[in-house]
Amino acid sequence: MRRRKKTLRNSSTPPAEHAGIVAHCPMPAKRCPRIRAIAPSTRDNRANLPEQRPNSAPKHAHTLPRKRLFAPCGPPPERDGESSMVTFRHESRTARRLARFLREEDGALIHLAMQIFLVMLICTGISIDFVRQEERRTKIQNTLDRAALAAASLSQQLDPALVVDDYLKKAGLDYLDVTPEVAQGSLGEWRRVTVKATDNMHTIFGGLININSLEVAVASTAQEEIGNVEISLVLDISGSMNENIYYPTNSSYDGRYPTRMDKLRPAALAFVQKMFDTVQPSSAPAGRLSISIVPYNQQVTLGTKTSAAFSLSTDHTKNTCADIEALSDGDFAISASRALQRTMYGDSFDYAGQSALGQGTWSVQKTTYIENCPNATAAAVLAFANNQTTINSAINALTPGGDTAIDVGARWGLALLDPAARTALDKLIVKGYASSDLSGRPFDYSTGSQTVSDSAMKVLVLMTDGQNTRSYSTKSAYRTGASGFVSTSSATAFADSSNSTAWSKLYYYAPGRTKPYYRLYDKTWYSTPSGTLYPITWETIWSKNYTLQYVINTFLYNPMKAIDSTVTTGSIYNDMSVQSEFTQKDSALLKLCEVAKNDLHGIYIFTVAVNAPTAGKTILRQCATSEGYAYDVNAEDLTDAFSSIASAINALRLTN
């Protein structure tokens, strides 16, 4: 057995048929089963050969050397001839390929990837359709918005349907079936236009999931109404408004160049004209528009007419200003019956030098109140006006001078918008200072439930070219009652050295001193003056029309200096005056604006800073309803700024 096996291994190359079988086997030799060799000469008799085990040698091995052969994987081939061998080979190849395919794991995710790719392709196509639909919807919406606004305009003379059709045609949307719904007031005071459209867009990829078109509904409503509008136009008339706009460093007015006031007047006039054109046209019922002009410097002069509607103190009657800065923060509800302390002799600074009394070289005025409260018609408030000619006259009369108190101007502007001032307007109507067409104003703050005729848009326009500086008055303790002065002549004998008799009999009383009576005439202290002593009241002193500074310098300084050597005219002034300055005024202004803008009041605040310093720009920007309501301009651009505000007020009356 061993020799035969060795002979088989070392035998020569098998016949071609056997070689074909060996070459046909794809498997490694160690894995293929061994089969017996079949000689070509015995091919026809191979069915009669006895079955041999793979490891046994045939009896005719001496005629046909055995060689280890490898059979193809799979069932053994049939042995009935040449055709059977060919079929066997063909089936073997197919079987091998199938087996190899089943064994291989490469590409197992192809089926899942193909499915995901198909889903992604469909989703991408549908997304493109949705993007197209949104693009069309946006275009239609914007076109309908513009068309509705144009058709609702009260100045539009064409039929609203024609206006809408024209907008659609120019936008290439005339295929839409649109019929506007129009409603308007019997007097043409309001108009509302509603436009609706439905668009069906054929899809490109939607058919893949049986969506052949996409539908979108678009609607737009615009309303313009000549509702009631109440405006307070608060204008800075401080001394800096008289500066030349091209040469602001000039210390005084130069008639060759325009001033800021020269630019303010026409800008304000144009604003008024535009408001009458849009709110109070000739076709609208009377009383739709009321405008209050509030000029301010370091104070607000109410003037003879407007002051008649409020309750100013009667401790003096030299001016018509009120110390409203003494009111609590954010308080601007001033009714006709609310007691107001009249501003009194508080001017401590002059415009040119801005020097404090006693701390600079400023000549004290005896009876002229330069800055404190200019009692001039040109500076007076015009309250609740609806006559354009009257309003224009007030604007043209504006004259610069004084310091700057933006908070005081804003407080009066807001007060004339507050319903508490309704009783004041009633007084003005009775006196003939205001039109009865405005009866019932200022209207209550809007709650959303009032009708057009029972509510109003409330607007404050606040303008300045500077920043908050100072406001002064006299404290109430120095207005009435005993002044500390006595006279041996009479209770009314209060006079300076120009009246030698009264002057020689005037004393200042300082209780607690050994010699408590100081005679102004000889600047000497006395134990007891000779004669009857008559107390001098503050009312008597102020009746002489003396300014606070003059009273301090001429009558109070010497006796008080004799009592306390550290006393100065400035320290006496500080003790006697009501003072509001800089940061204190900024804080008061911001509180006023905060309250006015809240939901309860809903007042629109526009601000205009004209060549203002940084502090002025900042405080006005914070005061405005929003940054878009704050204007920072040069004097040359004032007209554009006021025109823009007028347009904004008109636009705010449109609802989209």
LUMVO-524421 format. One record per residue (C-alpha): residue in one letter; x, y, z. Coordinates in steps of 0.5 Angstrom, whole numbers, padded with zeros to 4 digits, always signed. Last residue first. Example, Ala and Ser with C-alpha at 12.3 -4.5 7.8 and 13.67 -1.06 7.14 Angstrom:
BEGIN
S+0027-0002+0014
A+0025-0009+0016
REM end
This chain:
BEGIN
N-0104+0193+0019
T-0107+0199+0023
L-0105+0206+0020
R-0105+0211+0025
L-0098+0210+0027
A-0097+0212+0020
N-0099+0219+0021
I-0095+0220+0027
A-0089+0218+0023
S-0090+0222+0017
A-0091+0228+0022
I-0084+0226+0025
S-0081+0225+0019
S-0083+0233+0017
F-0080+0235+0024
A-0073+0232+0022
D-0073+0234+0015
T-0074+0241+0017
L-0069+0241+0023
D-0064+0239+0018
E-0060+0245+0017
A-0060+0246+0025
N-0056+0239+0025
V-0059+0233+0027
D-0060+0227+0032
Y-0067+0225+0032
A-0070+0220+0037
Y-0077+0216+0035
G-0073+0210+0032
E-0069+0209+0039
S-0075+0208+0042
T-0081+0212+0046
A-0076+0217+0047
C-0073+0219+0054
Q-0067+0215+0053
R-0065+0218+0046
L-0067+0225+0049
I-0062+0224+0055
T-0056+0221+0051
K-0057+0227+0046
G-0057+0232+0051
A-0051+0229+0055
T-0047+0228+0048
P-0048+0236+0047
A-0053+0238+0042
N-0053+0240+0035
V-0060+0240+0035
A-0063+0234+0039
V-0070+0232+0037
T-0075+0227+0041
F-0081+0224+0039
I-0085+0221+0045
Y-0091+0217+0044
I-0096+0217+0050
G-0099+0210+0052
H-0101+0212+0059
L-0103+0206+0062
D-0098+0201+0058
N-0092+0206+0060
K-0089+0211+0056
A-0091+0217+0060
V-0089+0214+0066
E-0082+0212+0064
C-0082+0219+0060
L-0083+0223+0067
K-0078+0218+0071
L-0073+0220+0065
L-0074+0227+0066
A-0073+0227+0074
S-0067+0224+0073
D-0064+0228+0068
K-0066+0234+0073
Q-0063+0232+0079
T-0057+0230+0074
F-0056+0237+0072
E-0059+0242+0077
S-0066+0244+0081
Q-0065+0249+0086
V-0071+0252+0091
S-0067+0258+0094
M-0067+0261+0101
D-0061+0257+0104
N-0057+0257+0097
Y-0058+0265+0096
I-0055+0266+0103
S-0049+0261+0102
G-0048+0265+0095
T-0048+0272+0099
T-0043+0269+0103
V-0043+0267+0111
T-0037+0265+0114
S-0037+0271+0119
D-0043+0269+0122
I-0047+0274+0126
A-0044+0280+0122
K-0044+0277+0116
M-0052+0276+0117
P-0053+0283+0118
N-0049+0285+0112
Y-0052+0280+0107
L-0059+0281+0108
F-0061+0288+0106
T-0057+0290+0100
N-0054+0284+0097
I-0059+0279+0099
V-0065+0283+0097
Y-0062+0284+0091
Q-0061+0277+0089
L-0068+0275+0091
T-0070+0281+0086
Y-0074+0287+0088
N-0081+0288+0086
K-0083+0292+0092
S-0089+0288+0093
W-0083+0282+0095
I-0081+0286+0101
T-0088+0287+0103
E-0090+0280+0102
W-0084+0278+0106
T-0087+0281+0112
I-0084+0287+0116
P-0085+0288+0123
Y-0087+0295+0126
L-0083+0297+0132
T-0085+0303+0136
G-0080+0308+0137
S-0073+0308+0139
P-0069+0302+0137
T-0067+0297+0143
S-0061+0294+0144
Y-0057+0296+0138
W-0052+0293+0133
T-0049+0298+0128
K-0049+0298+0120
D-0050+0305+0120
Y-0057+0305+0115
L-0058+0298+0116
R-0059+0298+0123
Y-0058+0291+0127
Y-0063+0290+0133
P-0061+0284+0137
K-0056+0287+0142
T-0055+0282+0147
R-0056+0277+0142
G-0061+0271+0142
P-0066+0274+0137
A-0063+0277+0131
Y-0068+0283+0128
Y-0066+0287+0122
Y-0067+0294+0123
L-0070+0300+0118
K-0071+0307+0120
S-0065+0310+0117
W-0067+0307+0110
A-0075+0309+0111
T-0072+0316+0111
S-0067+0316+0106
N-0071+0313+0101
S-0066+0311+0095
S-0062+0308+0101
D-0067+0302+0100
A-0074+0301+0102
F-0079+0298+0107
A-0084+0302+0110
T-0090+0298+0109
A-0090+0296+0117
S-0089+0303+0119
S-0083+0308+0121
T-0080+0304+0127
S-0078+0299+0122
V-0077+0291+0123
F-0074+0286+0119
G-0074+0279+0121
S-0078+0277+0114
A-0085+0275+0118
G-0090+0271+0114
T-0090+0270+0107
R-0085+0268+0101
Y-0079+0266+0105
A-0081+0260+0108
S-0084+0258+0101
K-0077+0257+0098
T-0075+0262+0092
S-0074+0259+0085
Y-0069+0256+0081
S-0068+0252+0075
R-0061+0250+0072
T-0058+0246+0067
N-0061+0240+0063
Q-0057+0239+0056
G-0057+0243+0050
D-0060+0244+0043
T-0067+0242+0045
M-0073+0239+0042
L-0079+0234+0045
V-0085+0232+0041
L-0090+0229+0046
V-0096+0225+0042
K-0103+0223+0045
M-0107+0219+0040
A-0114+0220+0041
S-0120+0217+0044
D-0128+0218+0044
S-0129+0219+0037
V-0125+0213+0034
T-0129+0209+0039
Q-0127+0207+0046
S-0125+0200+0048
G-0118+0199+0047
T-0116+0202+0053
S-0114+0209+0051
Y-0112+0214+0056
D-0118+0219+0057
F-0119+0225+0052
P-0115+0231+0053
R-0120+0234+0051
G-0128+0234+0053
S-0129+0240+0049
L-0124+0241+0043
D-0130+0244+0038
S-0131+0249+0044
S-0125+0253+0042
A-0120+0256+0047
Y-0118+0262+0050
G-0126+0265+0050
K-0126+0265+0058
V-0131+0259+0058
I-0127+0255+0053
L-0120+0257+0057
K-0124+0254+0064
D-0126+0248+0060
L-0119+0247+0058
A-0117+0247+0065
T-0122+0242+0067
R-0119+0237+0062
A-0112+0238+0065
A-0113+0232+0069
P-0114+0228+0062
D-0106+0228+0061
L-0104+0231+0055
L-0103+0238+0057
A-0099+0235+0063
L-0095+0232+0059
G-0092+0238+0055
W-0092+0241+0062
R-0087+0236+0065
A-0083+0236+0058
G-0082+0243+0059
V-0080+0243+0066
D-0075+0237+0065
I-0072+0240+0059
A-0069+0246+0064
T-0064+0250+0060
D-0062+0257+0061
G-0064+0264+0059
G-0066+0267+0052
P-0069+0266+0045
T-0075+0269+0042
L-0081+0265+0039
A-0086+0270+0036
N-0086+0266+0029
I-0088+0260+0033
A-0094+0263+0037
S-0096+0266+0030
N-0097+0259+0027
I-0101+0257+0032
T-0106+0262+0032
T-0106+0261+0024
Q-0107+0254+0025
N-0113+0254+0029
N-0114+0248+0033
A-0110+0250+0040
F-0110+0247+0046
A-0105+0251+0050
L-0101+0256+0047
V-0095+0257+0053
A-0092+0264+0053
A-0085+0266+0051
A-0086+0271+0046
T-0092+0274+0051
A-0086+0276+0056
N-0086+0274+0063
P-0079+0271+0063
C-0079+0267+0069
N-0072+0266+0072
E-0068+0269+0067
I-0067+0276+0067
Y-0072+0278+0072
T-0071+0286+0073
T-0072+0289+0079
K-0065+0290+0082
Q-0061+0286+0078
V-0054+0284+0081
S-0048+0285+0076
W-0044+0279+0076
T-0037+0278+0077
G-0037+0271+0080
Q-0038+0267+0086
G-0042+0272+0090
L-0048+0270+0085
A-0046+0264+0081
S-0043+0265+0074
Q-0046+0263+0068
G-0042+0268+0064
A-0046+0270+0058
Y-0053+0267+0060
D-0053+0270+0067
F-0054+0266+0073
S-0058+0267+0080
D-0065+0268+0077
G-0070+0265+0083
Y-0074+0271+0084
M-0081+0267+0085
T-0084+0261+0081
R-0091+0261+0083
Q-0093+0255+0088
L-0098+0251+0084
A-0105+0249+0088
R-0109+0243+0084
S-0116+0246+0082
A-0115+0247+0074
S-0112+0240+0074
I-0104+0238+0074
A-0103+0230+0072
F-0095+0230+0071
D-0092+0226+0077
G-0087+0222+0075
D-0082+0224+0081
S-0086+0228+0086
L-0088+0236+0085
A-0082+0241+0086
E-0080+0241+0079
I-0087+0244+0078
D-0085+0251+0081
A-0090+0255+0077
C-0089+0260+0072
T-0094+0266+0071
N-0090+0272+0073
K-0090+0278+0078
T-0096+0276+0081
H-0094+0275+0088
D-0096+0271+0094
T-0102+0269+0090
S-0100+0262+0089
L-0102+0259+0082
S-0109+0255+0081
F-0109+0254+0073
A-0114+0256+0068
A-0112+0263+0068
S-0105+0261+0067
T-0106+0259+0060
K-0109+0266+0058
T-0104+0271+0062
G-0097+0267+0060
L-0095+0260+0062
T-0088+0261+0062
V-0084+0255+0063
Q-0078+0255+0066
Q-0070+0254+0065
N-0072+0255+0058
Y-0078+0253+0055
P-0083+0254+0050
V-0090+0250+0050
I-0094+0250+0044
S-0100+0246+0045
I-0104+0243+0039
S-0111+0240+0038
L-0113+0236+0032
R-0120+0232+0031
G-0124+0238+0033
A-0128+0240+0027
P-0130+0234+0022
A-0126+0232+0017
S-0127+0235+0009
S-0122+0241+0011
P-0117+0237+0013
Q-0115+0236+0020
V-0111+0230+0021
T-0107+0229+0015
D-0107+0237+0012
F-0107+0240+0019
M-0101+0235+0021
K-0097+0237+0015
Q-0098+0245+0016
V-0096+0244+0024
F-0090+0240+0022
A-0088+0246+0016
L-0089+0251+0022
A-0084+0247+0026
A-0079+0247+0021
P-0080+0254+0019
R-0079+0257+0026
L-0073+0252+0028
K-0068+0254+0023
D-0068+0261+0025
M-0068+0259+0032
R-0062+0255+0031
T-0059+0262+0028
P-0058+0264+0021
Y-0052+0268+0019
R-0051+0276+0017
G-0054+0278+0023
D-0049+0276+0028
Y-0052+0274+0035
S-0047+0274+0041
S-0041+0270+0043
N-0039+0267+0037
T-0037+0260+0037
P-0043+0258+0034
Y-0040+0260+0027
Y-0044+0257+0022
I-0050+0256+0026
N-0050+0263+0029
E-0052+0262+0036
N-0059+0265+0038
M-0062+0258+0040
S-0056+0258+0046
G-0060+0263+0050
S-0066+0258+0051
I-0072+0257+0047
D-0072+0250+0047
L-0079+0247+0044
V-0084+0243+0047
L-0090+0241+0042
S-0095+0238+0045
I-0100+0234+0041
E-0107+0231+0041
V-0109+0227+0035
N-0117+0225+0034
G-0118+0220+0029
I-0118+0221+0022
E-0117+0214+0020
E-0113+0210+0016
Q-0114+0202+0016
A-0111+0197+0012
T-0112+0189+0012
S-0109+0184+0009
A-0110+0177+0007
V-0107+0171+0004
A-0109+0163+0003
V-0104+0158+0001
E-0106+0152-0004
L-0101+0147-0006
S-0101+0142-0012
N-0100+0135-0015
I-0099+0132-0008
N-0100+0124-0010
I-0093+0122-0007
L-0089+0123-0013
G-0093+0128-0015
G-0091+0133-0011
F-0084+0133-0015
I-0086+0139-0019
T-0092+0142-0016
H-0097+0146-0019
M-0099+0152-0014
N-0106+0154-0012
D-0106+0162-0009
T-0112+0164-0005
A-0113+0172-0004
K-0116+0176+0001
V-0116+0184+0001
T-0119+0188+0007
V-0120+0196+0006
R-0122+0200+0012
R-0123+0208+0011
W-0124+0213+0016
E-0126+0221+0017
G-0130+0220+0010
L-0136+0223+0013
S-0140+0217+0013
G-0134+0213+0015
Q-0131+0207+0011
A-0132+0200+0009
V-0128+0197+0003
E-0128+0189+0002
P-0123+0188-0004
T-0124+0183-0010
V-0118+0179-0011
D-0118+0173-0016
L-0111+0172-0018
Y-0108+0172-0025
D-0106+0179-0024
L-0100+0177-0020
G-0095+0180-0024
A-0093+0185-0019
K-0095+0191-0024
K-0102+0187-0025
L-0103+0186-0017
Y-0102+0193-0016
D-0107+0196-0021
D-0112+0191-0019
V-0111+0194-0012
V-0112+0201-0014
L-0118+0199-0018
A-0122+0196-0013
P-0120+0202-0008
D-0124+0207-0013
L-0119+0212-0014
Q-0119+0219-0010
Q-0113+0216-0005
S-0112+0222+0000
L-0116+0218+0005
S-0111+0212+0004
A-0114+0205+0005
A-0113+0203-0003
A-0105+0205-0002
L-0105+0201+0005
A-0109+0195+0002
A-0104+0195-0005
R-0098+0195-0001
D-0100+0190+0004
L-0103+0186-0002
T-0096+0186-0006
N-0092+0184+0001
Q-0097+0178+0002
I-0097+0176-0006
K-0089+0176-0006
T-0089+0172+0001
R-0094+0167-0001
R-0090+0166-0008
E-0083+0165-0004
E-0087+0160+0001
Q-0090+0156-0005
R-0083+0155-0008
V-0080+0153-0002
F-0085+0148-0001
D-0084+0145-0008
I-0076+0145-0007
S-0078+0141+0000
I-0082+0136-0004
G-0076+0135-0009
T-0071+0134-0003
C-0076+0129+0001
I-0077+0125-0005
L-0069+0124-0007
M-0068+0123+0001
V-0073+0117+0001
L-0070+0114-0005
F-0063+0115-0002
I-0065+0112+0004
Q-0068+0106+0000
M-0062+0105-0004
A-0058+0105+0002
L-0062+0100+0005
H-0061+0095-0001
I-0053+0097-0001
L-0052+0095+0006
A-0049+0088+0005
G-0045+0091+0000
D-0039+0086+0002
E-0041+0080+0006
E-0039+0074+0001
R-0041+0067+0003
L-0048+0067+0000
F-0045+0070-0007
R-0039+0065-0006
A-0044+0059-0006
L-0048+0062-0011
R-0042+0062-0016
R-0040+0055-0014
A-0046+0053-0015
T-0046+0056-0022
R-0039+0053-0024
S-0041+0046-0021
E-0047+0046-0025
H-0043+0048-0032
R-0038+0043-0030
F-0043+0037-0029
T-0047+0039-0035
V-0040+0038-0039
M-0039+0031-0035
S-0046+0029-0037
S-0045+0030-0044
E-0038+0026-0044
G-0041+0020-0042
D-0046+0017-0036
R-0042+0018-0030
E-0046+0024-0027
P-0041+0029-0023
P-0040+0028-0016
P-0044+0033-0011
G-0041+0040-0009
C-0034+0042-0009
P-0030+0040-0015
A-0026+0034-0014
F-0019+0034-0013
L-0014+0029-0015
R-0009+0025-0012
K-0005+0021-0018
R-0006+0014-0019
P-0002+0010-0024
L-0006+0007-0029
T-0004+0000-0032
H-0001-0003-0025
A-0006+0001-0022
H-0011-0004-0025
K-0013-0007-0018
P-0015+0000-0016
A-0012+0003-0010
S-0015+0005-0003
N-0015+0012+0000
P-0021+0015-0004
R-0025+0009-0003
Q-0027+0005-0009
E-0033+0003-0012
P-0032-0003-0017
L-0032-0001-0024
N-0038-0002-0028
A-0040+0005-0029
R-0033+0007-0031
N-0033+0002-0037
D-0034+0008-0043
R-0028+0012-0039
T-0024+0005-0039
S-0019+0008-0045
P-0019+0015-0042
A-0017+0013-0035
I-0021+0015-0029
A-0017+0017-0023
R-0020+0016-0016
I-0023+0021-0012
R-0019+0026-0007
P-0024+0031-0003
C-0022+0038-0004
R-0020+0042+0003
K-0013+0041+0003
A-0012+0042-0004
P-0015+0049-0004
M-0021+0050-0007
P-0023+0052-0014
C-0023+0045-0018
H-0023+0046-0025
A-0016+0046-0026
V-0016+0039-0023
I-0022+0036-0027
G-0018+0039-0033
A-0012+0035-0031
H-0016+0029-0031
E-0018+0030-0038
A-0011+0032-0040
P-0008+0026-0038
P-0004+0026-0031
T+0003+0029-0030
S+0008+0023-0028
S+0007+0019-0022
N+0010+0021-0016
R+0004+0022-0011
L+0001+0015-0014
T+0008+0011-0014
K+0008+0013-0007
K+0001+0011-0005
R+0003+0005-0009
R+0009+0004-0005
R+0005+0005+0002
M+0000+0000+0000
REM end
